[in-house]
Amino acid sequence: MTDELNNAINNLQKRDVILYPTDTVWGIGCDATSKEAVARIFRIKQRRESKSLVILVDGLEMLQQYVTQIPEKVITILKTVTEPTTIIYKNPIGLAKNVVAKDNTIAIRIVKNEFCQELIKQFGKPIVSTSANISEKPTPKSFKEIDPSILDAVDYVVNLYHDKITNTPSRIIKLDKDGSVKVIRD
């Protein structure tokens, strides 16, 4: 795993795009603070930049560096949730502008997967995580289902967990203005 971590980190540092296993499905990722790298992901996925992307962080401390306000209710959720859960936050800071939604929100997940946590920790910045599919096409459930055009377009493919089958993206939640939790995707 060490070689794969080092190779992925080297590519992220060069603002390259990687294909990697996450705590949910295979993801296309890059430095979430690099506008150019994020733009490449949109091109690879053939997706309009008006659609937002998910960002992965390694823990609450890193999350606090990129979100101006984390409501107490969210901290409680983060401390108790067991399944991968992405939360939509308002007013992010320090991220590439093209990774932030038009309403100035960002979807961020604290990863539980050992490889992803170590990758983000060693890289020292959040990374983009968007499913490894062409926009509007089904999300691949395994490495074997990833479209060859994606494999050709990324700069590095992590050589781990190629046999793993996943079919569950993360749950996505958002806090409404009244503070209630709204499930966007379960």
Buried (B, 14 or more C-beta within 10 A) or exposed (E): EEEBBEBBBBBBEEBBBBBBBBBBBBBBBBBBBBEEBBBBBBEBBEBEBEEBBBBBBBEEEBBEEBBEEBBEEBEEBBEEBEEBBBBBBBEBEEBBEBBBBEEEBBBBBBBBBEBBBBBBBEBEBBBBBBBBBBEEEEBBBBBEBBBEEBEEBBBBBBBBBEEEEBEEBBBBBBBEEEEEEEEEEE
